[in-house]
Amino acid sequence: MISVSILAFLFANVSLGLALPKGFKAPFDVQGHRGGRGNTIENTLPSFAWGLIDGVTTLELDNGITKDGVVVVWHDQNIPATKCKDTAPVFKNDPSFPYVGKNIANLTLAQIKTLDCGSQRLIDFPIQLNYPGTKISTLKEVFDFVACADTNRKVLWNIESKVDAVTPNNTRSPADFVKLQHAVFTASSYSIKSITYQSFDWRTLVGMKALDPRAITAALVDSETAPSVDVVSPWLAGLKLADFPGTTIDVKIANAAKSIKADVLSPSAVSGKSPVPDPTQAGYIPFTTKEMVDRAHQVGMTVKPWTVDRLNIVDQLLDWGVDGIISDYPTQLRRRVMQRGLPVASQFSEKKVLACLAKHTR
């Protein structure tokens, strides 16, 4: 019998193409987008708790960096009023108060920690569990919480740098993200091989590989960051897709991602130009295509599209042989993957996870 610790090591290295024991099948990579924002308020300890309970393979999350250089788990460049409420200023007459609406890069951790980001359910996700009073967590706090429940360190991570390549002053620099995120990665109890580092800003992927060649990187891309073959997009580290081989933009994207030594290609499932959302509808335009998947596999990358909340798209992607899927509804995704006869990761004890949640949210 293979021990749990060995299984965790094997799962973490599947994306690198390492040989597995004969007959061994790693679980399909079911990723909970922002923890699983369709189910629970996003990018919070409760969302990651339910991701573990629901049996995700990988916890997907985002990072911002505060004014005082702390890596926090949050998607948006700023603090939207739809997600957070102000409570009180850190000190009397704080000129930055109210903090809602301000950029993460212009707020200190102390200011951010006053916010209630668990009371409001997003309109587009009407069955979200809310947890009033929930605070934005640091990346270290998230690692520590998950480690409490994941004693064998079998969970995988997909962590994004939220860098703004178009308006640089809105966020910290790519160099800051790489340096500060890597420091938290290596200080955690998780192996660097269990962490995938993803970004739309490919400069951060180049920087992370240069800093630590062991790092697994994932090239995020969509029809906004790669609008055509002739445009030099600020998101693609200065690359021009026309300079890469391939008769279609799909294949050129895969070749471009390989050129920056990305281990994973993570494209949007649906094109931003698609007039309809579902592949069963006439006129549907995918961004991820079979040709893109095939080329990525040929050059040694895995393919993990996002954000897939329709099972018709899940089925299409599975037919094309993708290696993982990022979804707001990982519970339903996991069920469909099981129906298709693919192995999935085991679920964590609800009792244990919720006990750790209570401990880490006191």
QUIMOFEN-V168323 format. One record per helix or strand of 2 or more residues. SS is the DSSP state (helix for helix, strand for strand). FROM is the first residue (numbers start at 1). TO is the last residue. Records with the same first field share a line. If there is no record, write none. Layout:
SS = FROM-TO + FROM-TO
//
This chain:
helix = 4-16 + 33-35 + 45-53 + 104-106 + 109-112 + 139-149 + 168-170 + 174-187 + 192-194 + 202-211 + 241-243 + 249-259 + 290-298 + 311-319 + 330-339 + 350-360
strand = 29-32 + 58-65 + 71-73 + 156-161 + 195-199 + 216-221 + 264-268 + 302-306 + 324-327
//
